[in-house]
Amino acid sequence: VARAVGRTACAWAMLLAGLVRIDEIYDSIDMPVIVLLAAMLPIGAALESTGGSKLIADGLLGVGRSLSPAVMLALLIGSIMLLSNVLNNAAAAVLAAPVAVNLARGLSASIDPFLMAVVIGASCPFLTPIGHQSNTLVMAPGGYRFGDYWRMGLPLSLLVIVVAVPAILWRWPLS
C-alpha cells in the first residue's frame, strides 16, 4: 500500500511540476491491456463455479495414483503453469489450491509441498503474452510475437520444474 501511495504521489508531483502533460499520461495508457487484465478474473470464477476445478482435481488424482508423489508435484506445477498462462496468476492459484489439497490427501501425502507447487506454478506464466501483465506490457515495445513466448518460455518452464521439485521436496517433505 505504501508503494502505491508513493507512486501516486510522485505521479501527481510530476504532473503539477509540469514535467509531464496530462495528454502524455492518457496517450501512454494501453487500454487493451487494462481491459484484458480486468477480464481475466471472471474467467477464474467461472471455472470454479462450473465445476471445472473439481474436474481437474479428479483427472489429476486418477493419473496420480499410478505415479510417484514427486512426479505428481512436477505434473501439478506444469498444469498450473499452463493454467496461469490463460488466467490471472492469483486466480490460477485460488483455483489450484483446492485441487492440490485434494491431490495430497488422495496420495496420503503432506499438503505443504503441493501448495508450494501451486505457488511456484502460478508464479511462472512464461508461455503467453497474456499470462502476466508484464508479458503483455513488453510485447509491443519489444516487437515480440505470440510464438516468441513459447520459444523462450517452454525451456524456462521446464527448468523451473526441474529445479523446483527437488527444492520443494528438500524443504517440505511428503510425509
C-alpha positions in Angstrom: 0.0 0.0 0.0 2.8 2.4 0.9 4.4 1.8 -2.5 1.2 2.5 -4.4 0.7 5.7 -2.4 4.3 6.8 -3.0 4.0 6.1 -6.8 0.7 8.0 -7.0 2.2 11.0 -5.1 5.2 11.0 -7.4 2.9 10.9 -10.5 0.9 13.9 -9.1 4.1 15.8 -8.3 5.4 15.3 -11.8 2.1 16.4 -13.2 1.9 19.5 -11.0 5.6 20.4 -11.6 4.9 20.4 -15.4 7.4 17.5 -16.0 4.7 15.6 -17.8 1.5 16.7 -19.6 -1.9 15.2 -18.9 -2.3 14.2 -22.6 1.0 12.3 -22.4 -0.3 10.4 -19.5 -3.5 9.4 -21.3 -1.6 8.5 -24.5 0.7 6.2 -22.6 -2.1 4.1 -21.1 -2.6 1.0 -23.2 -6.3 0.4 -22.7 -6.5 -3.0 -24.3 -4.0 -4.2 -21.7 -6.2 -2.8 -18.9 -9.3 -4.4 -20.3 -7.5 -7.7 -20.8 -6.3 -7.7 -17.2 -9.8 -6.8 -15.8 -11.4 -9.6 -17.9 -9.2 -12.4 -16.6 -10.5 -12.7 -13.0 -14.1 -13.6 -14.0 -12.8 -16.4 -16.1 -11.3 -18.0 -13.0 -14.6 -17.5 -11.1 -16.5 -19.2 -14.0 -14.1 -22.2 -14.0 -14.7 -22.7 -10.3 -18.5 -22.2 -10.4 -19.0 -24.6 -13.3 -17.1 -27.4 -11.6 -14.1 -27.2 -13.8 -11.7 -27.2 -10.9 -13.2 -30.4 -9.5 -12.9 -32.0 -12.9 -9.2 -31.1 -13.0 -8.7 -32.5 -9.5 -10.4 -35.7 -10.3 -8.4 -36.1 -13.5 -5.0 -35.4 -11.8 -5.9 -37.8 -9.0 -6.7 -40.5 -11.5 -3.3 -40.1 -13.1 -1.6 -39.6 -9.8 -2.4 -42.9 -8.2 -0.1 -44.6 -10.7 2.8 -42.1 -10.3 5.1 -41.2 -7.5 4.3 -38.1 -5.5 7.4 -36.4 -6.8 6.2 -36.9 -10.4 2.8 -35.6 -9.3 4.4 -32.5 -8.0 6.0 -31.9 -11.4 2.7 -32.6 -13.1 0.9 -30.2 -10.8 3.4 -27.4 -11.3 3.3 -27.9 -15.1 -0.5 -27.9 -15.1 -0.7 -24.8 -13.0 1.9 -23.1 -15.2 -0.4 -23.8 -18.2 -3.4 -22.5 -16.3 -1.7 -19.4 -15.2 -0.9 -18.6 -18.9 -4.6 -18.1 -19.6 -5.8 -16.9 -16.3 -4.5 -14.3 -13.9 -1.9 -15.9 -11.7 -3.8 -15.1 -8.5 -6.9 -16.7 -10.0 -4.9 -19.7 -11.0 -3.6 -20.1 -7.5 -7.1 -19.7 -6.0 -8.4 -22.4 -8.3 -5.5 -24.8 -8.0 -5.1 -24.7 -4.2 -8.2 -26.9 -3.5 -7.0 -29.2 -6.3 -3.6 -29.5 -4.7 -5.1 -30.2 -1.2 -7.4 -32.9 -2.6 -4.5 -34.4 -4.6 -2.2 -34.5 -1.5 -5.0 -36.1 0.6 -5.7 -38.6 -2.2 -2.0 -39.6 -2.2 -1.8 -39.6 1.6 1.0 -37.0 1.5 1.7 -33.7 3.2 -0.3 -30.8 1.9 2.6 -28.3 2.1 4.7 -29.4 -0.9 1.6 -29.5 -3.1 0.6 -26.0 -2.0 4.2 -24.8 -2.8 3.8 -26.4 -6.2 0.7 -24.2 -6.7 2.6 -21.1 -5.7 5.5 -21.8 -8.0 3.3 -22.9 -10.9 1.1 -19.9 -10.6 4.1 -17.6 -10.5 5.6 -18.8 -13.8 3.3 -17.8 -16.7 6.1 -17.7 -19.4 4.3 -19.2 -22.4 1.9 -16.5 -23.5 1.8 -12.7 -23.6 -1.5 -12.7 -21.6 -0.1 -14.9 -18.8 1.1 -11.9 -16.8 0.7 -8.2 -17.2 4.5 -7.8 -17.6 4.5 -10.2 -20.5 1.7 -8.1 -22.2 3.4 -4.8 -21.5 6.7 -5.8 -23.2 5.1 -7.4 -26.2 4.6 -4.3 -28.4 7.7 -2.3 -27.4 9.9 -5.4 -27.7 8.4 -6.3 -31.1 7.6 -9.8 -29.8 5.1 -12.2 -31.4 2.9 -14.7 -29.6 5.2 -17.6 -30.7 8.2 -15.9 -29.2 6.8 -16.5 -25.7 6.6 -20.3 -26.4 10.0 -20.5 -27.8 11.7 -18.9 -24.8 9.1 -19.8 -22.2 8.9 -23.5 -22.6 12.6 -24.2 -21.8 12.3 -21.8 -18.9 9.2 -23.5 -17.6 10.9 -26.9 -17.8 13.9 -25.6 -16.0 11.7 -24.2 -13.2 10.0 -27.6 -12.8 13.4 -29.5 -12.8 14.7 -27.1 -10.1 11.5 -26.6 -8.1 10.5 -30.2 -7.5 13.7 -31.3 -5.7 13.8 -28.0 -3.8 10.2 -28.4 -2.6 10.8 -32.0 -1.6 14.0 -31.0 0.2 12.3 -28.2 2.2 8.8 -29.7 2.6 9.0 -33.5 2.7 6.0 -35.5 1.5 5.4 -37.3 4.8 
